[in-house]
Amino acid sequence: MPTENFIRLKLYKRNAILKAACIAIADSSCHHLQTSKIAARMHISKSDFDLYFHDRRDLLCCMLYYLFDSVQADFLLCLQAEDGDFQKACIRNICEMKKTGNWGLYASICERFIYETYYRKLAVYAAERYYETGKITEFMETCYEMLDPGRYGALEQKKLETGMELVLEIVLYGLVTCDTNNTDEEWEALLCRVREIGQGLERISSV
């Protein structure tokens, strides 16, 4: 966990620091940099880094929590914009990641945390601690409440959670296998798999 000094910062300042950390960690050249160099990439001084984080591991955990929060918040905005249509919200979310450049950023981060042992173990640890906060449960409950009752009125929340897990697996696979230079056919194949999950949830709800 970060220090009290970091927690007391205004939210926009904390987010700016962690967003910069994401960009720095996504850059493979930062892997062996000294902490002072990492801090510089985050636009803070080494002394500020020491005030905000106990060590680099602490920073990485905070960065992952920030990513978890950001991804969930972005999806809820998409679900709201699509009036509770899960399938359209998923497609919108993926397309916006590509449009804003976040797809490439997330892909670089995923590559680091999937293929490098130290980062992979840290990601598992951070995910377990994040789950214990109850935020994922709250996120799923919010998604369920926001679903269009005309499409998903009979859908059980557990089924939505399963569908969300399947979409997440598809997206994670896409992040480590697709890049922003992929052909339209490759992107459409990824989106098609996501659509199939959304259509499946609608069919289950109508049974």
Sequence and secondary structure as in RCSB ss.txt:
>XXXX:A:sequence
MPTENFIRLKLYKRNAILKAACIAIADSSCHHLQTSKIAARMHISKSDFDLYFHDRRDLLCCMLYYLFDSVQADF
LLCLQAEDGDFQKACIRNICEMKKTGNWGLYASICERFIYETYYRKLAVYAAERYYETGKITEFMETCYEMLDPG
RYGALEQKKLETGMELVLEIVLYGLVTCDTNNTDEEWEALLCRVREIGQGLERISSV
>XXXX:A:secstr
   HHHHTS HHHHHHHHHHHHHHHHSGGGTT  HHHHHHHTTS HHHHHHH SSHHHHHHHHHHHHHHHHHHHH
HHHHHHTTT HHHHHHHHHHHHHHHTHHHHHHHHHHHHHHSHHHHHHHHHHHHHHHHTTHHHHHHHHHHHHS HH
HHTT  HHHHHHHHHHHHHHHHHHHHH  TTS HHHHHHHHHHHHHHHHHHHHHHH 
